[in-house]
Amino acid sequence: MDGDMEPSKAVPQWVPRSALHYLKHTEAGQSIRGLARMEGVHASTILRQIRRFEQRRDDPLVDEALARLGQAHFMHHDATGQPRAAKETLSMSRHFTPDRKICDETTVAREGRRILRRLCESGAVLAVAADLEKAAVVRSLADGRSTRTAVVDREVAQAFALKEWIALRKPGRVASYTITATGRAALKRMLAETEGAGGGARGFAEAMTPFALQHAEMEEADAGEDRPRKLRYNRAESPVTALSRRREKDGKPFLSADLVAAAERLREDFEMAQMGPRVAQNWDNFLTGGTRGQFQSASGPANGPAASRARVAGALRDLGPGLGDMVLRCCCFLEGLEATEKRMGWSARSGKIVLRIALQRLKRHYEETHGPEAHMIG
């Protein structure tokens, strides 16, 4: 019965058409031949899509996404065409309320720019626990420890999985996901749309070898100068990440795991504070006089989470001039050490020492303000 589907409201634009075909067939009872006629394709094409999504329901996030979409947007029918209750989801999904809001296109795109770039970083995975409403991006450090770098709502992670931006790497009570080639391509498109067609980059923060460049995930950011200029950086390799792999003469890491975690905490808060169509805070005010740049001061109502803005502002005020410049530029703007040294008028190779001192002070700030291990929590 081709007319059995009765969408309760418009299905979000981010839902793939192949997923819609699956839901129309399984939840609304539309025939494969009827769907093929509507789409103008052969019935075997629709059949392959339906079989593929049936297999993909072994992925807990995909299963949850399909179950919620089916319940929210389609009437359910039994073999006689009578309404019936929504299908039971897999055990990993039952913890969640079925009427939970499904995210819209704007949310998926905004969170995609934030989370997918985090998943591009080396050693990063999205961890999804069976009994939690949030998912977390976790990145392995050089010493074997791991640090959380971002948090995202579970329904957004479900959308990522359904769109095949992420793929299940390891199932279990705490499942892990990695970014796919489709996810990387989607991130590049979203960043290109955000940045517009404005001219190419005019320099690197740090020189990269041709071998390193071919594996890089390049992105542009504001250079923070009086004269507007873009710099390019590798979003898979922040200055802190690069320094964390360096070793002292005694073999110990140049940046310890707790210092890296403090830097990641600041960056996570900073990125959360920028969410929305306008930057929510004029961070130029925290830069040392004479080096302020064009990092879009707030010209409208604040859109980023107030708590994140307050935490970043409090940390920068505590660090003060110099140290505050260092963490803002290297941890938040992802500006390279060499570029920061030149801008601040420091001697070559002094930046890494200043950054380590700044991160030590940042770690102490979090501990004094929020308690021990505060740099590890959201």
C-alpha positions as CSV (number, residue, x, y, z in Angstrom):
1,M,0.0,0.0,0.0
2,D,1.8,3.1,-1.3
3,G,-0.3,5.5,0.6
4,D,0.1,4.0,4.1
5,M,2.9,6.4,5.1
6,E,1.7,9.3,7.1
7,P,4.6,11.6,8.1
8,S,3.7,13.4,11.3
9,K,5.9,16.3,10.3
10,A,8.7,17.0,7.8
11,V,11.6,14.6,8.1
12,P,14.9,16.5,8.8
13,Q,16.9,17.3,5.7
14,W,20.0,15.5,7.0
15,V,18.4,12.1,6.7
16,P,19.8,10.2,3.7
17,R,17.2,9.2,1.0
18,S,18.2,5.6,1.3
19,A,17.3,5.7,5.0
20,L,13.9,7.2,4.1
21,H,13.3,4.4,1.7
22,Y,14.1,1.9,4.4
23,L,11.7,3.6,6.9
24,K,8.9,3.9,4.3
25,H,9.1,0.2,3.6
26,T,9.6,-1.2,7.2
27,E,7.7,1.4,9.2
28,A,5.0,2.6,6.8
29,G,4.5,-0.6,4.8
30,Q,5.2,0.8,1.4
31,S,6.1,-1.7,-1.2
32,I,9.5,-1.9,-2.8
33,R,8.0,-1.6,-6.3
34,G,6.0,1.4,-5.2
35,L,9.1,3.2,-3.8
36,A,11.0,2.4,-7.0
37,R,8.2,3.9,-9.1
38,M,8.2,7.1,-7.0
39,E,12.0,7.4,-7.2
40,G,12.2,6.4,-10.9
41,V,14.7,3.6,-10.2
42,H,14.7,-0.1,-10.6
43,A,13.2,-2.1,-7.7
44,S,16.5,-3.9,-7.2
45,T,18.1,-0.5,-6.2
46,I,15.5,0.0,-3.4
47,L,15.9,-3.6,-2.3
48,R,19.7,-3.2,-2.0
49,Q,19.2,-0.1,0.1
50,I,16.7,-1.8,2.4
51,R,18.9,-4.8,2.9
52,R,21.9,-2.7,3.6
53,F,20.2,-0.7,6.3
54,E,18.8,-3.9,7.8
55,Q,22.4,-5.0,8.2
56,R,23.5,-1.6,9.5
57,R,21.1,-1.9,12.5
58,D,23.8,-4.0,14.2
59,D,25.4,-0.5,14.8
60,P,23.7,0.8,18.0
61,L,23.7,4.4,16.9
62,V,22.2,3.6,13.5
63,D,19.6,1.4,15.2
64,E,18.6,4.2,17.6
65,A,18.5,6.8,14.8
66,L,16.2,4.7,12.7
67,A,13.9,3.8,15.6
68,R,13.5,7.4,16.6
69,L,12.9,8.6,13.1
70,G,10.3,5.8,12.5
71,Q,8.4,6.7,15.7
72,A,8.6,10.5,15.2
73,H,7.8,10.7,11.5
74,F,5.9,7.7,10.4
75,M,2.6,5.9,11.3
76,H,3.2,2.3,12.1
77,H,1.0,-0.4,10.6
78,D,0.6,-4.1,10.9
79,A,0.0,-6.6,8.1
80,T,-3.7,-5.6,7.9
81,G,-2.8,-1.9,7.7
82,Q,-3.9,-1.1,11.2
83,P,-1.8,1.3,13.4
84,R,0.5,-0.6,15.8
85,A,3.1,0.3,18.5
86,A,6.6,1.5,17.5
87,K,9.2,-1.3,17.1
88,E,11.3,-2.2,20.0
89,T,14.9,-1.0,19.6
90,L,18.0,-2.9,20.6
91,S,19.0,-3.2,24.2
92,M,21.5,-0.3,23.9
93,S,18.6,2.0,22.9
94,R,16.0,1.2,25.5
95,H,17.5,3.5,28.1
96,F,16.4,6.6,26.1
97,T,13.0,8.1,26.0
98,P,11.3,7.6,22.6
99,D,10.0,11.2,22.4
100,R,13.4,12.8,22.7
101,K,13.8,15.6,20.2
102,I,15.4,14.7,16.8
103,C,18.1,17.2,15.9
104,D,17.7,19.5,12.9
105,E,19.9,20.2,9.9
106,T,21.4,23.3,11.5
107,T,22.5,21.4,14.6
108,V,24.0,18.5,12.6
109,A,26.0,21.0,10.5
110,R,27.2,23.1,13.4
111,E,28.1,20.1,15.5
112,G,29.7,18.4,12.5
113,R,32.2,21.2,12.1
114,R,33.1,21.0,15.8
115,I,33.1,17.2,16.4
116,L,34.4,15.9,13.0
117,R,37.5,18.2,13.2
118,R,38.2,16.7,16.6
119,L,37.9,13.2,15.2
120,C,40.4,14.1,12.5
121,E,43.1,14.4,15.2
122,S,45.4,11.4,15.4
123,G,44.3,8.8,17.9
124,A,40.8,10.3,18.3
125,V,37.6,8.2,18.7
126,L,34.0,8.9,19.6
127,A,33.1,6.9,22.7
128,V,29.4,6.0,23.2
129,A,28.4,4.4,26.5
130,A,25.2,2.3,26.7
131,D,23.7,4.3,29.6
132,L,24.7,7.9,28.9
133,E,22.9,10.6,26.9
134,K,26.2,12.1,25.7
135,A,29.0,10.9,23.6
136,A,32.6,12.0,24.0
137,V,35.6,12.4,21.7
138,V,38.6,10.8,23.4
139,R,42.2,11.0,22.1
140,S,45.1,8.8,23.0
141,L,48.2,10.6,24.3
142,A,51.8,9.6,23.7
143,D,52.2,8.1,27.2
144,G,49.3,5.7,26.8
145,R,46.8,7.8,28.7
146,S,43.8,9.4,27.0
147,T,42.0,12.8,27.3
148,R,38.5,13.9,26.5
149,T,38.5,16.6,23.9
150,A,34.8,17.2,23.1
151,V,31.3,16.2,24.1
152,V,28.2,15.9,21.9
153,D,24.5,14.9,22.4
154,R,23.8,11.3,21.6
155,E,21.1,12.2,19.0
156,V,23.7,14.2,17.1
157,A,26.1,11.2,17.1
158,Q,23.2,9.1,15.8
159,A,22.8,11.5,12.9
160,F,26.6,11.2,12.2
161,A,26.3,7.4,12.1
162,L,23.2,7.3,9.9
163,K,25.0,9.7,7.4
164,E,28.1,7.5,7.6
165,W,30.3,10.3,8.8
166,I,31.5,7.9,11.5
167,A,31.8,4.1,11.6
168,L,31.7,1.6,14.4
169,R,35.2,0.5,15.2
170,K,34.7,-1.5,18.4
171,P,31.3,-2.6,19.7
172,G,30.5,-3.2,23.4
173,R,29.0,-1.4,26.4
174,V,31.3,1.5,25.5
175,A,31.3,1.5,21.7
176,S,34.0,3.5,19.8
177,Y,33.6,5.2,16.4
178,T,36.1,6.7,14.0
179,I,35.7,9.3,11.3
180,T,35.2,7.9,7.8
181,A,36.3,9.2,4.4
182,T,32.7,10.4,3.9
183,G,33.0,12.3,7.2
184,R,36.3,14.0,6.2
185,A,34.8,15.0,2.9
186,A,31.7,16.4,4.6
187,L,33.9,18.4,7.0
188,K,35.8,19.9,4.2
189,R,32.6,21.0,2.5
190,M,31.2,22.5,5.6
191,L,34.4,24.4,6.3
192,A,34.5,25.7,2.8
193,E,30.9,26.9,3.1
194,T,31.7,28.6,6.3
195,E,34.9,30.3,5.1
196,G,33.5,31.3,1.8
197,A,35.6,31.8,-1.3
198,G,37.9,34.3,0.3
199,G,41.5,34.1,-1.0
200,G,44.0,31.4,-0.4
201,A,46.3,31.1,2.5
202,R,49.4,33.2,2.6
203,G,51.7,31.2,4.8
204,F,52.1,28.4,7.3
205,A,52.4,28.8,11.0
206,E,55.0,26.0,11.0
207,A,56.9,24.6,8.0
208,M,55.7,21.1,7.0
209,T,57.6,18.5,5.1
210,P,55.9,17.2,1.9
211,F,55.4,13.8,3.5
212,A,53.6,15.4,6.5
213,L,51.6,17.7,4.3
214,Q,50.1,14.9,2.3
215,H,48.6,13.4,5.5
216,A,47.5,16.7,6.9
217,E,44.0,18.0,7.4
218,M,44.5,21.6,6.5
219,E,42.2,24.4,7.6
220,E,42.3,28.2,7.7
221,A,42.0,30.4,10.8
222,D,42.2,34.1,11.6
223,A,45.8,35.1,12.3
224,G,44.8,37.6,15.0
225,E,46.6,40.7,13.5
226,D,45.7,44.3,12.9
227,R,45.8,43.5,9.1
228,P,43.3,40.7,8.3
229,R,45.2,37.6,7.3
230,K,44.6,33.9,7.2
231,L,47.0,31.3,8.3
232,R,46.8,27.6,7.5
233,Y,47.1,24.9,10.1
234,N,46.7,21.2,10.3
235,R,43.6,20.5,12.3
236,A,44.8,16.9,12.9
237,E,47.9,18.3,14.7
238,S,47.6,21.2,17.1
239,P,50.8,22.8,18.5
240,V,50.1,21.2,21.9
241,T,49.8,17.7,20.3
242,A,53.1,18.2,18.4
243,L,54.9,19.3,21.6
244,S,53.4,16.4,23.6
245,R,55.4,14.0,21.4
246,R,58.7,15.7,22.1
247,R,61.0,14.2,24.7
248,E,63.4,15.7,27.3
249,K,66.9,14.3,27.6
250,D,65.7,12.0,30.4
251,G,63.1,10.5,28.0
252,K,60.1,12.2,29.7
253,P,57.5,14.0,27.5
254,F,58.1,17.7,27.1
255,L,54.4,18.2,28.0
256,S,52.9,15.8,30.5
257,A,49.5,14.3,30.1
258,D,47.9,16.6,32.6
259,L,49.2,19.7,30.8
260,V,47.8,18.4,27.5
261,A,44.5,17.7,29.2
262,A,44.4,21.3,30.5
263,A,45.0,22.6,27.0
264,E,42.3,20.4,25.6
265,R,39.9,21.6,28.3
266,L,40.5,25.2,27.3
267,R,40.1,24.5,23.6
268,E,36.8,22.6,24.2
269,D,35.4,25.5,26.2
270,F,36.6,27.9,23.5
271,E,35.0,26.0,20.7
272,M,31.7,25.6,22.7
273,A,31.8,29.4,23.3
274,Q,31.9,30.1,19.6
275,M,28.8,28.1,18.7
276,G,26.2,30.1,16.9
277,P,26.2,32.5,13.9
278,R,28.3,35.1,15.7
279,V,31.4,34.7,17.9
280,A,30.1,35.2,21.5
281,Q,33.1,36.9,23.0
282,N,35.7,39.5,21.9
283,W,38.7,37.5,22.8
284,D,41.0,40.3,21.4
285,N,40.5,42.0,24.8
286,F,42.6,39.3,26.4
287,L,45.6,39.8,24.1
288,T,48.6,41.9,25.0
289,G,48.3,45.5,23.8
290,G,49.8,46.1,20.4
291,T,49.0,42.5,19.2
292,R,45.3,42.6,19.0
293,G,43.8,41.2,15.9
294,Q,40.6,40.9,13.9
295,F,39.1,37.8,15.5
296,Q,35.5,39.0,15.0
297,S,34.4,40.9,18.1
298,A,30.9,40.3,19.2
299,S,28.5,42.6,17.4
300,G,25.3,40.9,18.4
301,P,23.7,38.8,21.2
302,A,25.9,36.1,22.6
303,N,25.2,32.7,21.2
304,G,27.8,30.5,22.8
305,P,27.1,28.7,26.0
306,A,27.5,31.2,28.9
307,A,29.3,28.8,31.2
308,S,32.0,28.0,28.5
309,R,32.6,31.7,27.8
310,A,32.9,32.4,31.5
311,R,35.4,29.5,32.0
312,V,37.6,30.7,29.1
313,A,37.5,34.3,30.2
314,G,38.3,33.4,33.8
315,A,41.3,31.3,32.7
316,L,42.7,34.0,30.5
317,R,42.3,36.7,33.2
318,D,44.1,34.5,35.7
319,L,47.0,33.8,33.3
320,G,47.3,37.5,32.4
321,P,49.3,39.1,29.6
322,G,51.9,36.9,27.9
323,L,50.8,33.6,29.3
324,G,47.2,34.3,28.3
325,D,48.4,35.3,24.8
326,M,50.2,32.0,24.5
327,V,47.4,29.7,25.4
328,L,44.8,31.7,23.4
329,R,46.9,31.7,20.3
330,C,48.3,28.1,20.5
331,C,45.5,26.2,22.2
332,C,42.4,28.1,20.9
333,F,43.5,29.8,17.6
334,L,45.8,26.8,16.9
335,E,48.5,29.3,15.8
336,G,52.0,27.8,15.5
337,L,54.8,28.4,17.9
338,E,57.0,30.1,15.4
339,A,54.3,32.6,14.3
340,T,53.5,33.4,18.0
341,E,57.1,34.0,18.8
342,K,57.4,36.5,15.9
343,R,54.2,38.2,16.8
344,M,55.1,38.6,20.5
345,G,58.7,39.6,19.7
346,W,60.3,36.7,21.5
347,S,63.5,34.9,20.6
348,A,63.3,31.8,18.4
349,R,62.5,28.5,20.2
350,S,61.4,30.3,23.3
351,G,57.7,29.7,22.6
352,K,57.7,26.1,23.7
353,I,59.1,27.0,27.2
354,V,56.5,29.8,27.6
355,L,53.7,27.5,26.5
356,R,54.7,24.9,29.0
357,I,54.8,27.5,31.8
358,A,51.4,28.8,30.6
359,L,49.9,25.3,30.7
360,Q,51.3,24.7,34.2
361,R,49.5,27.8,35.3
362,L,46.4,26.9,33.4
363,K,46.3,23.5,35.1
364,R,46.7,25.1,38.5
365,H,43.9,27.6,37.7
366,Y,41.5,24.7,36.9
367,E,42.5,22.9,40.1
368,E,42.1,26.0,42.3
369,T,38.8,27.0,40.7
370,H,37.1,23.7,40.1
371,G,39.0,21.2,42.3
372,P,41.6,18.4,41.6
373,E,41.4,16.9,38.1
374,A,39.0,19.6,37.0
375,H,40.8,19.9,33.7
376,M,39.5,16.4,32.9
377,I,35.8,17.2,33.3
378,G,33.3,19.2,31.3
